[in-house]
Amino acid sequence: MRILVLGGTVFLSRAVAESAARSGHEVVCAARGRSGTVPEGVELVPWDRAEPPPSALTAAKFDAVVDVARIPSWVRSAVAAFSEAHWVFVSTISVYADHGTPGGTPDSLPVLAPATDDVEDDDSDAYGSMKVACEELVRAGAASATVVRPGLIVGPGDPSGRFSYWPRRMKAGGEILAPGSPDDSTQVIDVRDLADWILHCAINRVDGTFDATGPSMPISTLLTETASGVGTTPTWSWLPQDFLQANDVDPWSGPGSIPLWLPRPEYDGMLAHDTTSAIAAGLATRPIAETARDTLAWLQTTPDAYVTGISPAREAELLDVWRHSPWATR
């Protein structure tokens, strides 16, 4: 099978190319080639997607196309050039207008209005709306399509550094600040599991729209399994949401954040999607402990890997403030 991966040099798209090549398929990656290298055994065709597709691609025939783009004009151009192939378009749960309802599915949750014009890459507010527009372009123009809406993608090579914070922090040991309530839901998917399933959808021309992430679980379970994966038994100090917000701790991501923590109840549903349909279509996920173990191994061999989250000094400061605060006696 000939598979065209639009990208293929970073994280998910590279993992898809690697999975496809490992399975014996003929894989071509189309990218500028500035962000990284393609996997061994994969052909790279240079393409800046602000330009028309090169003849080296348009003259070829592909059975499937995998695209992770967020820019509508890029997707419009690529769909027009490769409309006869089966498309697997990687979207996001950020397309949803409702992040507060647990157990949501593509059939039950409303999506944002599409943003059909290109918006600058650093405009996070437009990200979900542009992905909606890209989904519509793929469905309208491709012979057949799988639309994949992942949640938080984690594992070795993660450029966001969110999940990576936790294996690294747990390996350091000591008292660990755990955010919010132990029962708050969370949900992640290993990049390798998602890549393998994307390949499965491409090979089998799976049709439909799916939320693709791992099982929803209490954050206490995810953190305990992460600790198990890195071989530690931490001492947890659970600091409630009111305290964190009062002390200017950011949620989710960034240097002032505790990664994976989200305000409740506004985000009760963001990391609690129902993935029954994806599982029925072949999605399988590995244990969190395995992802944590492998992420730590990658961090230890990649000293310049980006990891977000508060510093050890800031964590110690917050724990000290907590011990001397009225919240600690509630």
Secondary structure, DSSP 8 states (H G I E B T S, - for coil): -EEEEE--SSHHHHHHHHHHHHTT-EEEEEE-S-S----TT-EEEE--TTS---HHHHTS--SEEEE----HHHHHHHHHHSTTSEEEEE--GGGBS--S-TT--TTTS-B-----S---TT-GGGHHHHHHHHHHHHHHHSSEEEEEEE-EEESTT-SS-TTTHHHHHHHH-SEEEEES-TT-EE-EEEHHHHHHHHHHHHHTT--EEEEE----EEHHHHHHHHHHHHT---EEEEE-HHHHHHTT-EEESSTTEEET---TTTTTTTT----HHHHHTT-----HHHHHHHHHHHHHH-TT----S--HHHHHHHHHHHHTSGGGG-
